[in-house]
């Protein structure tokens, strides 16, 4: 094998390697590219996720408002119950004092 044949053999080998690399690159691109329908589906999923997050935030806000409202009502009910119990206690005490007074008058 002389020098010219060697250079031609190396050139052919390099050309075949280039063609194989280009073909492999094309195959990778062909199988990994994203289609328009995939992008549309991803956009729909992103929109659905965004809507779900907004609904979740609205629900959390509503629940916090509702919890605060119920806590206010509970506090008011507890205050009314304490006032009623105090009034009942005073009425019982007054009743027992009147009973004791009537018994002292009858005795």
PyMOL commands that set and color helices and strands:
alter all, ss='L'
color gray80, all
select helices_A, chain A and resi 3-32+36-106
alter helices_A, ss='H'
color red, helices_A
deselect
rebuild
show_as cartoon
